[in-house]
Amino acid sequence: MDFARQVELARFPAGVTVTVRQTPDGRIFQAAQSGRGLELMVTTDAVKMYGEGPTVALALERLSKVSEAGLPEAGEDGSYVRAVFVGD
């Protein structure tokens, strides 16, 4: 699965950078642009429940919609707002 290609297909607004990183608790997808951003954490249980492809598609779709509407400002410490999707 080519993450960069999936990001390209999700059609984020110009200037938005999208990354993903693995943590012990799950994956954190991040969309950022000029001091604004949003993190979407998908827990390991959620990835197992929904599957690899649907998980990535869901995360990118959600981040794309928020990016189009306007990403929230970063906190004073530079951190971004984080939403979490958990498995049942």
N, CA, C and O atoms as a CHARMM CRD file, in Angstrom:
* protein
*
  352
    1    1 MET  N      0.84000  -1.16700   0.00000 PROA 1      0.00000
    2    1 MET  CA     0.00000   0.00000   0.00000 PROA 1      0.00000
    3    1 MET  C      0.89200   1.23800   0.00000 PROA 1      0.00000
    4    1 MET  O      1.71300   1.40300   0.90200 PROA 1      0.00000
    5    2 ASP  N      0.74600   2.09700  -0.97900 PROA 2      0.00000
    6    2 ASP  CA     1.55900   3.29300  -1.13400 PROA 2      0.00000
    7    2 ASP  C      0.85000   4.47700  -0.47500 PROA 2      0.00000
    8    2 ASP  O     -0.07600   5.04900  -1.05000 PROA 2      0.00000
    9    3 PHE  N      1.28800   4.84100   0.73400 PROA 3      0.00000
   10    3 PHE  CA     0.62200   5.89600   1.49400 PROA 3      0.00000
   11    3 PHE  C      0.64300   7.22200   0.74000 PROA 3      0.00000
   12    3 PHE  O     -0.37300   7.91700   0.70200 PROA 3      0.00000
   13    4 ALA  N      1.76800   7.58800   0.14200 PROA 4      0.00000
   14    4 ALA  CA     1.86700   8.85600  -0.58600 PROA 4      0.00000
   15    4 ALA  C      0.85100   8.91200  -1.71700 PROA 4      0.00000
   16    4 ALA  O      0.25400   9.96000  -1.96300 PROA 4      0.00000
   17    5 ARG  N      0.65200   7.80900  -2.39500 PROA 5      0.00000
   18    5 ARG  CA    -0.33500   7.78000  -3.48600 PROA 5      0.00000
   19    5 ARG  C     -1.75200   7.92900  -2.94000 PROA 5      0.00000
   20    5 ARG  O     -2.58400   8.61000  -3.54100 PROA 5      0.00000
   21    6 GLN  N     -2.02300   7.29700  -1.80900 PROA 6      0.00000
   22    6 GLN  CA    -3.34400   7.42200  -1.20300 PROA 6      0.00000
   23    6 GLN  C     -3.61800   8.86300  -0.77400 PROA 6      0.00000
   24    6 GLN  O     -4.73600   9.35600  -0.92700 PROA 6      0.00000
   25    7 VAL  N     -2.61000   9.52900  -0.24500 PROA 7      0.00000
   26    7 VAL  CA    -2.75600  10.93200   0.13700 PROA 7      0.00000
   27    7 VAL  C     -3.04500  11.76600  -1.10400 PROA 7      0.00000
   28    7 VAL  O     -3.91300  12.63800  -1.08400 PROA 7      0.00000
   29    8 GLU  N     -2.32900  11.50100  -2.16500 PROA 8      0.00000
   30    8 GLU  CA    -2.53900  12.22200  -3.42600 PROA 8      0.00000
   31    8 GLU  C     -3.97500  12.04100  -3.91700 PROA 8      0.00000
   32    8 GLU  O     -4.61400  13.00400  -4.34300 PROA 8      0.00000
   33    9 LEU  N     -4.47600  10.82300  -3.85900 PROA 9      0.00000
   34    9 LEU  CA    -5.83500  10.53700  -4.31900 PROA 9      0.00000
   35    9 LEU  C     -6.90000  11.16400  -3.42400 PROA 9      0.00000
   36    9 LEU  O     -8.02100  11.40500  -3.87200 PROA 9      0.00000
   37   10 ALA  N     -6.56100  11.43000  -2.16400 PROA 10     0.00000
   38   10 ALA  CA    -7.51300  12.03700  -1.22900 PROA 10     0.00000
   39   10 ALA  C     -7.72200  13.52700  -1.50900 PROA 10     0.00000
   40   10 ALA  O     -8.66300  14.13300  -0.99800 PROA 10     0.00000
   41   11 ARG  N     -6.85300  14.10500  -2.31200 PROA 11     0.00000
   42   11 ARG  CA    -6.99100  15.49500  -2.76900 PROA 11     0.00000
   43   11 ARG  C     -7.08500  16.51000  -1.62800 PROA 11     0.00000
   44   11 ARG  O     -8.08500  17.21200  -1.47800 PROA 11     0.00000
   45   12 PHE  N     -6.04700  16.56500  -0.85000 PROA 12     0.00000
   46   12 PHE  CA    -5.97500  17.56200   0.21100 PROA 12     0.00000
   47   12 PHE  C     -5.75600  18.93900  -0.39700 PROA 12     0.00000
   48   12 PHE  O     -5.19300  19.04900  -1.48600 PROA 12     0.00000
   49   13 PRO  N     -6.18800  19.98400   0.28400 PROA 13     0.00000
   50   13 PRO  CA    -5.91800  21.34200  -0.20400 PROA 13     0.00000
   51   13 PRO  C     -4.41100  21.58600  -0.34100 PROA 13     0.00000
   52   13 PRO  O     -3.60400  20.96900   0.35400 PROA 13     0.00000
   53   14 ALA  N     -4.05700  22.48000  -1.23400 PROA 14     0.00000
   54   14 ALA  CA    -2.64200  22.81100  -1.46100 PROA 14     0.00000
   55   14 ALA  C     -1.99000  23.25700  -0.15900 PROA 14     0.00000
   56   14 ALA  O     -2.57900  24.01600   0.61200 PROA 14     0.00000
   57   15 GLY  N     -0.78100  22.78500   0.07900 PROA 15     0.00000
   58   15 GLY  CA    -0.01400  23.18800   1.23900 PROA 15     0.00000
   59   15 GLY  C     -0.22300  22.34400   2.48300 PROA 15     0.00000
   60   15 GLY  O      0.48300  22.52900   3.47400 PROA 15     0.00000
   61   16 VAL  N     -1.18100  21.41700   2.45600 PROA 16     0.00000
   62   16 VAL  CA    -1.41600  20.54900   3.60400 PROA 16     0.00000
   63   16 VAL  C     -0.47800  19.35100   3.50300 PROA 16     0.00000
   64   16 VAL  O     -0.43000  18.67500   2.47500 PROA 16     0.00000
   65   17 THR  N      0.26000  19.09600   4.57000 PROA 17     0.00000
   66   17 THR  CA     1.16800  17.96300   4.65000 PROA 17     0.00000
   67   17 THR  C      0.50400  16.87400   5.47600 PROA 17     0.00000
   68   17 THR  O     -0.01700  17.13300   6.56100 PROA 17     0.00000
   69   18 VAL  N      0.52700  15.65300   4.95300 PROA 18     0.00000
   70   18 VAL  CA    -0.10900  14.52300   5.64600 PROA 18     0.00000
   71   18 VAL  C      0.94900  13.46500   5.92900 PROA 18     0.00000
   72   18 VAL  O      1.69600  13.05800   5.03900 PROA 18     0.00000
   73   19 THR  N      0.99800  13.02800   7.18600 PROA 19     0.00000
   74   19 THR  CA     1.94600  11.99700   7.59200 PROA 19     0.00000
   75   19 THR  C      1.22900  10.96100   8.44500 PROA 19     0.00000
   76   19 THR  O      0.11600  11.18100   8.92100 PROA 19     0.00000
   77   20 VAL  N      1.89500   9.82500   8.62400 PROA 20     0.00000
   78   20 VAL  CA     1.39100   8.79800   9.53400 PROA 20     0.00000
   79   20 VAL  C      2.58000   8.22100  10.28500 PROA 20     0.00000
   80   20 VAL  O      3.66700   8.06200   9.72900 PROA 20     0.00000
   81   21 ARG  N      2.36000   7.91200  11.54900 PROA 21     0.00000
   82   21 ARG  CA     3.41300   7.26400  12.33100 PROA 21     0.00000
   83   21 ARG  C      2.77400   6.21600  13.24100 PROA 21     0.00000
   84   21 ARG  O      1.64100   6.36300  13.69900 PROA 21     0.00000
   85   22 GLN  N      3.52900   5.17500  13.47900 PROA 22     0.00000
   86   22 GLN  CA     3.08600   4.07100  14.32300 PROA 22     0.00000
   87   22 GLN  C      3.50500   4.35200  15.76400 PROA 22     0.00000
   88   22 GLN  O      4.62400   4.80100  16.01200 PROA 22     0.00000
   89   23 THR  N      2.61800   4.09100  16.70000 PROA 23     0.00000
   90   23 THR  CA     2.92600   4.19900  18.12800 PROA 23     0.00000
   91   23 THR  C      2.54700   2.86200  18.76700 PROA 23     0.00000
   92   23 THR  O      1.90500   2.03500  18.11900 PROA 23     0.00000
   93   24 PRO  N      2.92400   2.64100  20.00000 PROA 24     0.00000
   94   24 PRO  CA     2.53100   1.39200  20.66500 PROA 24     0.00000
   95   24 PRO  C      1.00600   1.22400  20.76900 PROA 24     0.00000
   96   24 PRO  O      0.50900   0.10000  20.83300 PROA 24     0.00000
   97   25 ASP  N      0.27400   2.33600  20.78400 PROA 25     0.00000
   98   25 ASP  CA    -1.17700   2.27300  20.93400 PROA 25     0.00000
   99   25 ASP  C     -1.94700   2.27700  19.61600 PROA 25     0.00000
  100   25 ASP  O     -3.14400   1.98900  19.60200 PROA 25     0.00000
  101   26 GLY  N     -1.28700   2.59500  18.52200 PROA 26     0.00000
  102   26 GLY  CA    -1.97200   2.64800  17.22600 PROA 26     0.00000
  103   26 GLY  C     -1.24100   3.54500  16.25400 PROA 26     0.00000
  104   26 GLY  O     -0.04500   3.79600  16.39800 PROA 26     0.00000
  105   27 ARG  N     -1.96600   4.02200  15.27100 PROA 27     0.00000
  106   27 ARG  CA    -1.38300   4.89700  14.24300 PROA 27     0.00000
  107   27 ARG  C     -1.91300   6.30900  14.41100 PROA 27     0.00000
  108   27 ARG  O     -3.08700   6.52200  14.71500 PROA 27     0.00000
  109   28 ILE  N     -1.02700   7.26000  14.20800 PROA 28     0.00000
  110   28 ILE  CA    -1.42300   8.65700  14.27200 PROA 28     0.00000
  111   28 ILE  C     -1.25500   9.26300  12.88600 PROA 28     0.00000
  112   28 ILE  O     -0.14300   9.37700  12.37100 PROA 28     0.00000
  113   29 PHE  N     -2.36700   9.64300  12.30100 PROA 29     0.00000
  114   29 PHE  CA    -2.39400  10.32800  11.01600 PROA 29     0.00000
  115   29 PHE  C     -2.44600  11.81500  11.33200 PROA 29     0.00000
  116   29 PHE  O     -3.19500  12.23600  12.21300 PROA 29     0.00000
  117   30 GLN  N     -1.65400  12.61500  10.62000 PROA 30     0.00000
  118   30 GLN  CA    -1.58500  14.04300  10.91000 PROA 30     0.00000
  119   30 GLN  C     -1.68700  14.85200   9.62300 PROA 30     0.00000
  120   30 GLN  O     -1.01800  14.55400   8.63400 PROA 30     0.00000
  121   31 ALA  N     -2.53100  15.87500   9.65000 PROA 31     0.00000
  122   31 ALA  CA    -2.61100  16.85700   8.57200 PROA 31     0.00000
  123   31 ALA  C     -2.18100  18.18800   9.17600 PROA 31     0.00000
  124   31 ALA  O     -2.69500  18.58300  10.22200 PROA 31     0.00000
  125   32 ALA  N     -1.24800  18.88300   8.53300 PROA 32     0.00000
  126   32 ALA  CA    -0.72900  20.13600   9.07400 PROA 32     0.00000
  127   32 ALA  C     -0.51300  21.15100   7.96200 PROA 32     0.00000
  128   32 ALA  O     -0.22200  20.81400   6.81400 PROA 32     0.00000
  129   33 GLN  N     -0.67300  22.42300   8.36100 PROA 33     0.00000
  130   33 GLN  CA    -0.46100  23.51400   7.41500 PROA 33     0.00000
  131   33 GLN  C     -0.29600  24.81600   8.18300 PROA 33     0.00000
  132   33 GLN  O     -1.22400  25.25100   8.86600 PROA 33     0.00000
  133   34 SER  N      0.85000  25.43300   8.08400 PROA 34     0.00000
  134   34 SER  CA     1.10500  26.77400   8.63000 PROA 34     0.00000
  135   34 SER  C      0.58600  26.99000  10.05200 PROA 34     0.00000
  136   34 SER  O     -0.27200  27.84500  10.26800 PROA 34     0.00000
  137   35 GLY  N      1.09000  26.23700  11.01200 PROA 35     0.00000
  138   35 GLY  CA     0.69900  26.43500  12.39900 PROA 35     0.00000
  139   35 GLY  C     -0.67800  25.91300  12.75300 PROA 35     0.00000
  140   35 GLY  O     -1.21000  26.22000  13.82000 PROA 35     0.00000
  141   36 ARG  N     -1.24800  25.13500  11.87300 PROA 36     0.00000
  142   36 ARG  CA    -2.55700  24.53200  12.09900 PROA 36     0.00000
  143   36 ARG  C     -2.42400  23.04200  11.85100 PROA 36     0.00000
  144   36 ARG  O     -1.56000  22.60700  11.09000 PROA 36     0.00000
  145   37 GLY  N     -3.27700  22.26500  12.49000 PROA 37     0.00000
  146   37 GLY  CA    -3.20500  20.83800  12.22600 PROA 37     0.00000
  147   37 GLY  C     -4.19900  20.03400  13.03600 PROA 37     0.00000
  148   37 GLY  O     -4.84100  20.53700  13.95800 PROA 37     0.00000
  149   38 LEU  N     -4.30600  18.78000  12.66500 PROA 38     0.00000
  150   38 LEU  CA    -5.18300  17.83600  13.34100 PROA 38     0.00000
  151   38 LEU  C     -4.52700  16.47000  13.30300 PROA 38     0.00000
  152   38 LEU  O     -3.97500  16.06000  12.28200 PROA 38     0.00000
  153   39 GLU  N     -4.59400  15.77100  14.42300 PROA 39     0.00000
  154   39 GLU  CA    -4.11700  14.39100  14.48100 PROA 39     0.00000
  155   39 GLU  C     -5.31700  13.48100  14.66400 PROA 39     0.00000
  156   39 GLU  O     -6.25500  13.79200  15.39700 PROA 39     0.00000
  157   40 LEU  N     -5.26300  12.37100  13.99100 PROA 40     0.00000
  158   40 LEU  CA    -6.30400  11.36200  14.11100 PROA 40     0.00000
  159   40 LEU  C     -5.62300  10.06400  14.49600 PROA 40     0.00000
  160   40 LEU  O     -4.88500   9.48100  13.70200 PROA 40     0.00000
  161   41 MET  N     -5.87400   9.61300  15.71500 PROA 41     0.00000
  162   41 MET  CA    -5.27800   8.36500  16.17600 PROA 41     0.00000
  163   41 MET  C     -6.27600   7.24300  15.95400 PROA 41     0.00000
  164   41 MET  O     -7.44100   7.33900  16.34000 PROA 41     0.00000
  165   42 VAL  N     -5.80100   6.18800  15.33100 PROA 42     0.00000
  166   42 VAL  CA    -6.61100   4.98100  15.12600 PROA 42     0.00000
  167   42 VAL  C     -5.92800   3.89100  15.95400 PROA 42     0.00000
  168   42 VAL  O     -4.79100   3.50800  15.67600 PROA 42     0.00000
  169   43 THR  N     -6.62700   3.40200  16.96300 PROA 43     0.00000
  170   43 THR  CA    -6.01900   2.41700  17.86500 PROA 43     0.00000
  171   43 THR  C     -5.71900   1.12000  17.12800 PROA 43     0.00000
  172   43 THR  O     -6.29900   0.83100  16.08100 PROA 43     0.00000
  173   44 THR  N     -4.81100   0.35300  17.69000 PROA 44     0.00000
  174   44 THR  CA    -4.45300  -0.94300  17.10700 PROA 44     0.00000
  175   44 THR  C     -5.68200  -1.83800  16.99500 PROA 44     0.00000
  176   44 THR  O     -5.83700  -2.55100  16.00300 PROA 44     0.00000
  177   45 ASP  N     -6.55500  -1.81200  17.99600 PROA 45     0.00000
  178   45 ASP  CA    -7.78800  -2.60800  17.94700 PROA 45     0.00000
  179   45 ASP  C     -8.69600  -2.16900  16.80400 PROA 45     0.00000
  180   45 ASP  O     -9.32400  -3.00600  16.15600 PROA 45     0.00000
  181   46 ALA  N     -8.76900  -0.87200  16.55400 PROA 46     0.00000
  182   46 ALA  CA    -9.59800  -0.37800  15.45600 PROA 46     0.00000
  183   46 ALA  C     -9.04500  -0.83000  14.11000 PROA 46     0.00000
  184   46 ALA  O     -9.80600  -1.20700  13.21900 PROA 46     0.00000
  185   47 VAL  N     -7.71500  -0.79200  13.95900 PROA 47     0.00000
  186   47 VAL  CA    -7.10400  -1.25700  12.70700 PROA 47     0.00000
  187   47 VAL  C     -7.43400  -2.73800  12.48900 PROA 47     0.00000
  188   47 VAL  O     -7.77200  -3.14300  11.37700 PROA 47     0.00000
  189   48 LYS  N     -7.33500  -3.53700  13.54500 PROA 48     0.00000
  190   48 LYS  CA    -7.66500  -4.96400  13.43200 PROA 48     0.00000
  191   48 LYS  C     -9.12800  -5.16200  13.07500 PROA 48     0.00000
  192   48 LYS  O     -9.46800  -6.03700  12.27800 PROA 48     0.00000
  193   49 MET  N     -9.98500  -4.35400  13.66100 PROA 49     0.00000
  194   49 MET  CA   -11.42200  -4.48600  13.45200 PROA 49     0.00000
  195   49 MET  C    -11.84800  -4.07600  12.03400 PROA 49     0.00000
  196   49 MET  O    -12.63100  -4.77500  11.39100 PROA 49     0.00000
  197   50 TYR  N    -11.33100  -2.95000  11.55900 PROA 50     0.00000
  198   50 TYR  CA   -11.75200  -2.41600  10.25900 PROA 50     0.00000
  199   50 TYR  C    -10.89300  -2.87400   9.09100 PROA 50     0.00000
  200   50 TYR  O    -11.35300  -2.86800   7.94900 PROA 50     0.00000
  201   51 GLY  N     -9.65300  -3.27000   9.35800 PROA 51     0.00000
  202   51 GLY  CA    -8.75000  -3.67000   8.28900 PROA 51     0.00000
  203   51 GLY  C     -7.85300  -2.52000   7.86000 PROA 51     0.00000
  204   51 GLY  O     -8.17200  -1.35000   8.07100 PROA 51     0.00000
  205   52 GLU  N     -6.74100  -2.87200   7.26100 PROA 52     0.00000
  206   52 GLU  CA    -5.72500  -1.89800   6.84300 PROA 52     0.00000
  207   52 GLU  C     -6.27300  -0.87000   5.85300 PROA 52     0.00000
  208   52 GLU  O     -6.19600   0.33200   6.10600 PROA 52     0.00000
  209   53 GLY  N     -6.81500  -1.32600   4.74900 PROA 53     0.00000
  210   53 GLY  CA    -7.28400  -0.40700   3.70600 PROA 53     0.00000
  211   53 GLY  C     -8.38400   0.52400   4.18000 PROA 53     0.00000
  212   53 GLY  O     -8.26800   1.73800   4.01500 PROA 53     0.00000
  213   54 PRO  N     -9.45200  -0.01200   4.76800 PROA 54     0.00000
  214   54 PRO  CA   -10.51900   0.86700   5.24900 PROA 54     0.00000
  215   54 PRO  C    -10.05800   1.85700   6.32100 PROA 54     0.00000
  216   54 PRO  O    -10.55900   2.97900   6.38400 PROA 54     0.00000
  217   55 THR  N     -9.11300   1.44800   7.15600 PROA 55     0.00000
  218   55 THR  CA    -8.59900   2.34000   8.19400 PROA 55     0.00000
  219   55 THR  C     -7.91500   3.54900   7.57500 PROA 55     0.00000
  220   55 THR  O     -8.18000   4.68600   7.96500 PROA 55     0.00000
  221   56 VAL  N     -7.04700   3.30600   6.62200 PROA 56     0.00000
  222   56 VAL  CA    -6.33200   4.40700   5.96500 PROA 56     0.00000
  223   56 VAL  C     -7.31500   5.29300   5.21300 PROA 56     0.00000
  224   56 VAL  O     -7.22000   6.51800   5.28600 PROA 56     0.00000
  225   57 ALA  N     -8.25200   4.69600   4.49600 PROA 57     0.00000
  226   57 ALA  CA    -9.24100   5.46900   3.73900 PROA 57     0.00000
  227   57 ALA  C    -10.07900   6.34900   4.66100 PROA 57     0.00000
  228   57 ALA  O    -10.32300   7.51600   4.35300 PROA 57     0.00000
  229   58 LEU  N    -10.51900   5.79700   5.78600 PROA 58     0.00000
  230   58 LEU  CA   -11.31100   6.54800   6.74900 PROA 58     0.00000
  231   58 LEU  C    -10.51800   7.72400   7.31700 PROA 58     0.00000
  232   58 LEU  O    -11.02600   8.84400   7.38400 PROA 58     0.00000
  233   59 ALA  N     -9.29600   7.47400   7.71800 PROA 59     0.00000
  234   59 ALA  CA    -8.45800   8.52500   8.29300 PROA 59     0.00000
  235   59 ALA  C     -8.21100   9.64400   7.29000 PROA 59     0.00000
  236   59 ALA  O     -8.33900  10.82100   7.62800 PROA 59     0.00000
  237   60 LEU  N     -7.86300   9.29000   6.07200 PROA 60     0.00000
  238   60 LEU  CA    -7.58100  10.30900   5.06500 PROA 60     0.00000
  239   60 LEU  C     -8.83100  11.08700   4.68900 PROA 60     0.00000
  240   60 LEU  O     -8.76300  12.29600   4.46700 PROA 60     0.00000
  241   61 GLU  N     -9.96000  10.41900   4.61500 PROA 61     0.00000
  242   61 GLU  CA   -11.21900  11.10500   4.29400 PROA 61     0.00000
  243   61 GLU  C    -11.55900  12.13800   5.37500 PROA 61     0.00000
  244   61 GLU  O    -11.91500  13.27600   5.07000 PROA 61     0.00000
  245   62 ARG  N    -11.44500  11.72900   6.62300 PROA 62     0.00000
  246   62 ARG  CA   -11.75200  12.63800   7.73800 PROA 62     0.00000
  247   62 ARG  C    -10.78800  13.82200   7.76700 PROA 62     0.00000
  248   62 ARG  O    -11.21700  14.96500   7.92200 PROA 62     0.00000
  249   63 LEU  N     -9.49700  13.55900   7.62100 PROA 63     0.00000
  250   63 LEU  CA    -8.51700  14.64100   7.62700 PROA 63     0.00000
  251   63 LEU  C     -8.70200  15.58500   6.44300 PROA 63     0.00000
  252   63 LEU  O     -8.50800  16.79400   6.57400 PROA 63     0.00000
  253   64 SER  N     -9.07100  15.04200   5.29700 PROA 64     0.00000
  254   64 SER  CA    -9.29500  15.86800   4.11200 PROA 64     0.00000
  255   64 SER  C    -10.47500  16.81900   4.32100 PROA 64     0.00000
  256   64 SER  O    -10.39700  17.99800   3.97600 PROA 64     0.00000
  257   65 LYS  N    -11.55900  16.30300   4.88500 PROA 65     0.00000
  258   65 LYS  CA   -12.73900  17.14800   5.12800 PROA 65     0.00000
  259   65 LYS  C    -12.42400  18.27400   6.10300 PROA 65     0.00000
  260   65 LYS  O    -12.82300  19.41800   5.88700 PROA 65     0.00000
  261   66 VAL  N    -11.70900  17.95100   7.17100 PROA 66     0.00000
  262   66 VAL  CA   -11.34900  18.98000   8.14200 PROA 66     0.00000
  263   66 VAL  C    -10.38300  19.98600   7.51300 PROA 66     0.00000
  264   66 VAL  O    -10.47600  21.18400   7.78100 PROA 66     0.00000
  265   67 SER  N     -9.46300  19.51100   6.68700 PROA 67     0.00000
  266   67 SER  CA    -8.50800  20.40000   6.01400 PROA 67     0.00000
  267   67 SER  C     -9.22800  21.37900   5.10100 PROA 67     0.00000
  268   67 SER  O     -8.86600  22.55400   5.03600 PROA 67     0.00000
  269   68 GLU  N    -10.23000  20.90700   4.40600 PROA 68     0.00000
  270   68 GLU  CA   -11.00300  21.77900   3.50900 PROA 68     0.00000
  271   68 GLU  C    -11.76400  22.83900   4.29800 PROA 68     0.00000
  272   68 GLU  O    -11.86900  23.98500   3.86100 PROA 68     0.00000
  273   69 ALA  N    -12.29300  22.46000   5.45500 PROA 69     0.00000
  274   69 ALA  CA   -13.05600  23.39200   6.28300 PROA 69     0.00000
  275   69 ALA  C    -12.14200  24.35000   7.04200 PROA 69     0.00000
  276   69 ALA  O    -12.55300  25.45200   7.40200 PROA 69     0.00000
  277   70 GLY  N    -10.91100  23.93100   7.28200 PROA 70     0.00000
  278   70 GLY  CA    -9.94800  24.74900   8.01800 PROA 70     0.00000
  279   70 GLY  C     -9.42800  24.01900   9.23700 PROA 70     0.00000
  280   70 GLY  O    -10.17800  23.75100  10.17600 PROA 70     0.00000
  281   71 LEU  N     -8.16400  23.70100   9.22300 PROA 71     0.00000
  282   71 LEU  CA    -7.54900  22.99100  10.34500 PROA 71     0.00000
  283   71 LEU  C     -7.52400  23.87000  11.58000 PROA 71     0.00000
  284   71 LEU  O     -7.36700  25.08600  11.47300 PROA 71     0.00000
  285   72 PRO  N     -7.67900  23.26300  12.76900 PROA 72     0.00000
  286   72 PRO  CA    -7.59900  24.04500  13.99800 PROA 72     0.00000
  287   72 PRO  C     -6.18300  24.54800  14.25300 PROA 72     0.00000
  288   72 PRO  O     -5.20600  23.93300  13.82500 PROA 72     0.00000
  289   73 GLU  N     -6.08600  25.67500  14.95600 PROA 73     0.00000
  290   73 GLU  CA    -4.77300  26.21300  15.30300 PROA 73     0.00000
  291   73 GLU  C     -4.05100  25.29200  16.27000 PROA 73     0.00000
  292   73 GLU  O     -4.67300  24.63400  17.10500 PROA 73     0.00000
  293   74 ALA  N     -2.73800  25.25300  16.14900 PROA 74     0.00000
  294   74 ALA  CA    -1.92200  24.47500  17.08200 PROA 74     0.00000
  295   74 ALA  C     -1.99300  25.11600  18.46100 PROA 74     0.00000
  296   74 ALA  O     -2.19900  26.32300  18.59200 PROA 74     0.00000
  297   75 GLY  N     -1.82000  24.29000  19.48400 PROA 75     0.00000
  298   75 GLY  CA    -1.78700  24.80900  20.85100 PROA 75     0.00000
  299   75 GLY  C     -0.53600  25.61700  21.08800 PROA 75     0.00000
  300   75 GLY  O      0.36400  25.63700  20.24800 PROA 75     0.00000
  301   76 GLU  N     -0.46900  26.28800  22.23000 PROA 76     0.00000
  302   76 GLU  CA     0.69700  27.10900  22.55600 PROA 76     0.00000
  303   76 GLU  C      1.98300  26.29900  22.56500 PROA 76     0.00000
  304   76 GLU  O      3.05900  26.82800  22.28400 PROA 76     0.00000
  305   77 ASP  N      1.87100  25.00900  22.88900 PROA 77     0.00000
  306   77 ASP  CA     3.05300  24.13700  22.91400 PROA 77     0.00000
  307   77 ASP  C      3.35100  23.51400  21.55000 PROA 77     0.00000
  308   77 ASP  O      4.25900  22.69300  21.42200 PROA 77     0.00000
  309   78 GLY  N      2.58200  23.90800  20.53500 PROA 78     0.00000
  310   78 GLY  CA     2.79800  23.39500  19.18600 PROA 78     0.00000
  311   78 GLY  C      2.06900  22.10000  18.89000 PROA 78     0.00000
  312   78 GLY  O      2.17800  21.56900  17.78400 PROA 78     0.00000
  313   79 SER  N      1.32600  21.57900  19.86200 PROA 79     0.00000
  314   79 SER  CA     0.60300  20.32100  19.63800 PROA 79     0.00000
  315   79 SER  C     -0.69200  20.58400  18.87700 PROA 79     0.00000
  316   79 SER  O     -1.23300  21.68900  18.89500 PROA 79     0.00000
  317   80 TYR  N     -1.16900  19.54900  18.21500 PROA 80     0.00000
  318   80 TYR  CA    -2.40600  19.63300  17.45600 PROA 80     0.00000
  319   80 TYR  C     -3.54100  18.93500  18.20100 PROA 80     0.00000
  320   80 TYR  O     -3.31300  18.04600  19.02200 PROA 80     0.00000
  321   81 VAL  N     -4.75700  19.35300  17.89900 PROA 81     0.00000
  322   81 VAL  CA    -5.93900  18.68000  18.41500 PROA 81     0.00000
  323   81 VAL  C     -5.87900  17.23300  17.93800 PROA 81     0.00000
  324   81 VAL  O     -5.46700  16.96500  16.81000 PROA 81     0.00000
  325   82 ARG  N     -6.29100  16.29800  18.79800 PROA 82     0.00000
  326   82 ARG  CA    -6.25700  14.88600  18.42100 PROA 82     0.00000
  327   82 ARG  C     -7.62900  14.25800  18.61900 PROA 82     0.00000
  328   82 ARG  O     -8.23500  14.37000  19.68500 PROA 82     0.00000
  329   83 ALA  N     -8.10400  13.59700  17.57400 PROA 83     0.00000
  330   83 ALA  CA    -9.31300  12.78100  17.64900 PROA 83     0.00000
  331   83 ALA  C     -8.85400  11.32400  17.69500 PROA 83     0.00000
  332   83 ALA  O     -7.79600  10.99400  17.16000 PROA 83     0.00000
  333   84 VAL  N     -9.63500  10.45400  18.32700 PROA 84     0.00000
  334   84 VAL  CA    -9.25100   9.05800  18.46400 PROA 84     0.00000
  335   84 VAL  C    -10.39300   8.15400  18.00400 PROA 84     0.00000
  336   84 VAL  O    -11.54400   8.34100  18.40000 PROA 84     0.00000
  337   85 PHE  N    -10.06000   7.16400  17.15700 PROA 85     0.00000
  338   85 PHE  CA   -10.99200   6.11600  16.76900 PROA 85     0.00000
  339   85 PHE  C    -10.55400   4.84400  17.45200 PROA 85     0.00000
  340   85 PHE  O     -9.41500   4.40400  17.29500 PROA 85     0.00000
  341   86 VAL  N    -11.45400   4.25400  18.21000 PROA 86     0.00000
  342   86 VAL  CA   -11.12800   3.03500  18.93200 PROA 86     0.00000
  343   86 VAL  C    -11.93300   1.86200  18.37800 PROA 86     0.00000
  344   86 VAL  O    -12.98400   2.05300  17.76600 PROA 86     0.00000
  345   87 GLY  N    -11.43800   0.67200  18.59400 PROA 87     0.00000
  346   87 GLY  CA   -12.16800  -0.53600  18.21800 PROA 87     0.00000
  347   87 GLY  C    -13.17400  -0.87800  19.27200 PROA 87     0.00000
  348   87 GLY  O    -13.01200  -0.49800  20.43200 PROA 87     0.00000
  349   88 ASP  N    -14.20900  -1.58800  18.89800 PROA 88     0.00000
  350   88 ASP  CA   -15.24000  -2.00800  19.85700 PROA 88     0.00000
  351   88 ASP  C    -14.81200  -3.21400  20.64000 PROA 88     0.00000
  352   88 ASP  O    -15.56200  -3.69700  21.48800 PROA 88     0.00000
